[in-house]
């Protein structure tokens, strides 16, 4: 069984998710935008072992706590291969503009269809380019982590490097709207939603 803990982190209020599998007590951290100490505290409170840091895309507001988490836990970090180069260039990931100048190197890359195992349960990697070319979503049972692809009643911006509005809409419709109405959407910013609500009420779709 999966369990989700959320922390709102960093100056741009990124939703950082700690996704744990309750039987194996293995977990991943999704988009650690900041507050590494808070993430560690959640892991300790839940008695979870961190297995991997996963980034839904390469923008700087989602990566602020990566280095500290790696230092403190020794775990690897992975991102889609199309966004990997953004992480090593503070101008491309926009942290130079944010005044932090973060540059980190991924330990591995992800592709569409990859599965991240937590115990005997799997987290599916879904390629959803449009916000960036390497944008991904993650599906764990009826939980869907959408990064900056899909928000409650909104979608990700497409005016930055790698953005493509038509491509983003196609990704959402072809890759996410195929899921059942009760699938819970956990976005990179803002409140949770459900696929059924977005399918029928999201003005961008």
C-alpha positions as CSV (number, residue, x, y, z in Angstrom):
1,X,0.0,0.0,0.0
2,X,1.2,3.5,-0.9
3,X,1.1,6.4,1.5
4,X,1.9,10.1,0.6
5,X,3.3,12.8,2.7
6,X,3.5,16.4,1.3
7,X,5.8,19.3,2.2
8,X,5.4,22.7,0.5
9,X,9.0,23.8,0.0
10,X,11.1,26.6,-1.4
11,X,10.3,30.2,-2.4
12,X,8.0,29.1,-5.2
13,X,5.9,26.8,-3.0
14,X,6.8,23.5,-4.7
15,X,4.9,20.4,-3.5
16,X,7.5,17.9,-2.4
17,X,6.1,14.5,-2.0
18,X,7.5,11.6,0.0
19,X,5.9,8.4,-1.4
20,X,6.2,5.4,0.8
21,X,5.2,1.7,0.4
22,X,4.0,0.7,3.8
23,X,4.9,-3.0,3.8
24,X,8.5,-2.7,2.6
25,X,8.9,0.8,4.2
26,X,10.8,1.9,1.1
27,X,10.2,5.4,-0.3
28,X,11.0,7.9,-3.0
29,X,11.1,11.7,-2.7
30,X,9.6,13.6,-5.6
31,X,10.7,17.1,-6.4
32,X,12.6,18.2,-3.3
33,X,12.4,21.9,-3.8
34,X,13.8,22.7,-0.3
35,X,13.6,21.7,3.4
36,X,15.8,18.7,3.3
37,X,15.5,18.5,7.1
38,X,11.7,18.3,6.8
39,X,12.0,15.4,4.3
40,X,14.4,13.6,6.6
41,X,12.0,14.1,9.5
42,X,9.1,12.6,7.6
43,X,11.2,9.6,6.6
44,X,12.2,9.0,10.2
45,X,8.7,9.5,11.6
46,X,7.3,7.0,9.1
47,X,10.3,4.6,9.5
48,X,10.8,4.7,5.8
49,X,14.1,4.1,3.9
50,X,14.7,6.5,1.1
51,X,15.5,4.6,-2.1
52,X,15.6,7.3,-4.8
53,X,15.1,11.0,-5.4
54,X,13.0,11.6,-8.6
55,X,12.6,14.9,-10.4
56,X,9.6,15.4,-12.6
57,X,11.6,18.0,-14.7
58,X,14.7,20.1,-14.5
59,X,13.5,23.5,-13.3
60,X,15.3,25.0,-10.3
61,X,12.4,25.4,-8.0
62,X,12.1,21.6,-7.8
63,X,15.7,20.8,-7.0
64,X,16.7,23.0,-4.1
65,X,17.2,20.2,-1.6
66,X,18.7,17.5,-3.9
67,X,22.3,18.0,-2.9
68,X,21.6,18.1,0.9
69,X,19.4,15.0,0.7
70,X,22.1,13.2,-1.2
71,X,24.7,14.2,1.3
72,X,22.6,13.1,4.2
73,X,21.2,9.9,2.8
74,X,23.6,8.8,0.1
75,X,20.8,8.0,-2.3
76,X,20.8,8.5,-6.1
77,X,18.8,11.1,-8.1
78,X,17.1,10.4,-11.4
79,X,15.4,12.6,-14.1
80,X,14.3,12.0,-17.7
81,X,17.2,12.0,-20.0
82,X,15.8,15.0,-22.0
83,X,16.1,17.3,-18.9
84,X,19.3,15.9,-17.5
85,X,21.5,18.6,-19.0
86,X,19.4,21.3,-17.3
87,X,20.5,20.2,-13.9
88,X,24.2,20.9,-14.5
89,X,23.6,24.4,-15.9
90,X,22.3,27.0,-13.4
91,X,21.3,29.3,-16.3
92,X,19.2,26.6,-18.0
93,X,17.5,25.5,-14.7
94,X,17.0,29.2,-13.8
95,X,18.6,29.0,-10.3
96,X,21.1,31.6,-11.4
97,X,18.2,34.0,-11.8
98,X,16.9,32.9,-8.4
99,X,20.2,33.7,-6.8
100,X,21.0,30.2,-5.7
101,X,23.0,28.9,-8.7
102,X,22.3,25.2,-8.1
103,X,24.0,22.7,-10.3
104,X,23.6,19.0,-9.6
105,X,24.4,15.9,-11.6
106,X,21.9,13.1,-12.0
107,X,23.0,9.6,-11.1
108,X,20.7,8.0,-13.6
109,X,18.0,8.8,-16.2
110,X,14.4,7.7,-16.7
111,X,12.5,6.8,-19.8
112,X,8.8,6.4,-20.5
113,X,7.6,3.1,-19.2
114,X,10.3,2.6,-16.6
115,X,9.1,1.2,-13.3
116,X,10.6,2.2,-9.9
117,X,10.1,-0.6,-7.4
118,X,9.2,0.0,-3.8
119,X,9.0,-3.4,-2.2
120,X,6.8,-5.4,-4.6
121,X,4.9,-2.4,-5.8
122,X,5.8,-0.3,-8.8
123,X,5.7,3.4,-9.7
124,X,5.3,3.9,-13.4
125,X,7.2,6.7,-15.3
126,X,5.0,8.4,-17.9
127,X,6.7,10.8,-20.4
128,X,4.6,14.0,-20.7
129,X,6.7,16.5,-22.6
130,X,5.3,20.1,-23.1
131,X,6.3,22.0,-19.9
132,X,9.8,20.8,-20.6
133,X,10.9,18.2,-23.1
134,X,11.8,15.8,-20.3
135,X,8.7,16.3,-18.2
136,X,7.4,13.1,-16.6
137,X,4.5,12.1,-14.4
138,X,4.5,9.2,-11.9
139,X,1.7,6.8,-11.3
140,X,1.4,4.6,-8.2
141,X,-1.9,2.7,-8.1
142,X,-4.5,5.4,-8.1
143,X,-2.0,8.2,-7.3
144,X,-0.7,10.4,-10.1
145,X,2.1,12.8,-9.5
146,X,2.0,15.4,-12.3
147,X,4.8,17.8,-11.6
148,X,4.2,21.0,-13.6
149,X,2.3,19.2,-16.4
150,X,-1.2,19.3,-14.9
151,X,-2.6,21.4,-12.0
152,X,-6.0,21.7,-10.5
153,X,-8.0,23.5,-13.2
154,X,-4.8,24.6,-14.9
155,X,-1.7,23.3,-16.8
156,X,2.0,24.1,-16.8
157,X,3.5,27.1,-18.5
158,X,5.1,26.6,-21.9
159,X,7.0,29.8,-22.4
160,X,10.4,28.5,-21.1
161,X,13.1,26.4,-22.7
162,X,11.6,23.2,-24.0
163,X,8.0,24.4,-23.6
164,X,5.4,23.6,-26.3
165,X,1.7,24.3,-25.6
166,X,0.3,21.9,-28.2
167,X,2.6,19.1,-27.1
168,X,1.6,19.7,-23.4
169,X,-2.1,19.5,-24.2
170,X,-1.5,16.3,-26.2
171,X,0.5,14.8,-23.4
172,X,-2.3,15.5,-20.9
173,X,-5.0,14.2,-23.1
174,X,-3.2,11.2,-24.5
175,X,-1.2,10.1,-21.4
176,X,-3.2,11.3,-18.4
177,X,-6.9,11.6,-19.3
178,X,-6.9,7.9,-20.1
179,X,-7.0,7.1,-16.4
180,X,-10.1,6.5,-14.2
181,X,-12.0,9.4,-12.8
182,X,-11.0,8.6,-9.2
183,X,-7.3,8.8,-9.8
184,X,-5.9,11.5,-7.5
185,X,-3.7,14.2,-9.1
186,X,-0.8,15.4,-7.0
187,X,0.6,18.4,-8.8
188,X,3.9,20.2,-8.5
189,X,2.2,23.3,-7.1
190,X,-1.2,23.9,-5.5
191,X,-4.0,21.6,-4.2
192,X,-4.8,18.0,-5.2
193,X,-7.5,17.1,-7.7
194,X,-8.9,14.1,-9.5
195,X,-8.7,13.0,-13.1
196,X,-12.5,13.1,-13.5
197,X,-12.6,16.7,-12.2
198,X,-9.9,17.8,-14.6
199,X,-11.4,15.9,-17.6
200,X,-14.7,17.7,-17.2
201,X,-13.9,21.1,-15.7
202,X,-10.3,22.1,-16.6
203,X,-10.7,25.1,-19.0
204,X,-7.5,24.3,-20.8
205,X,-8.7,20.8,-21.9
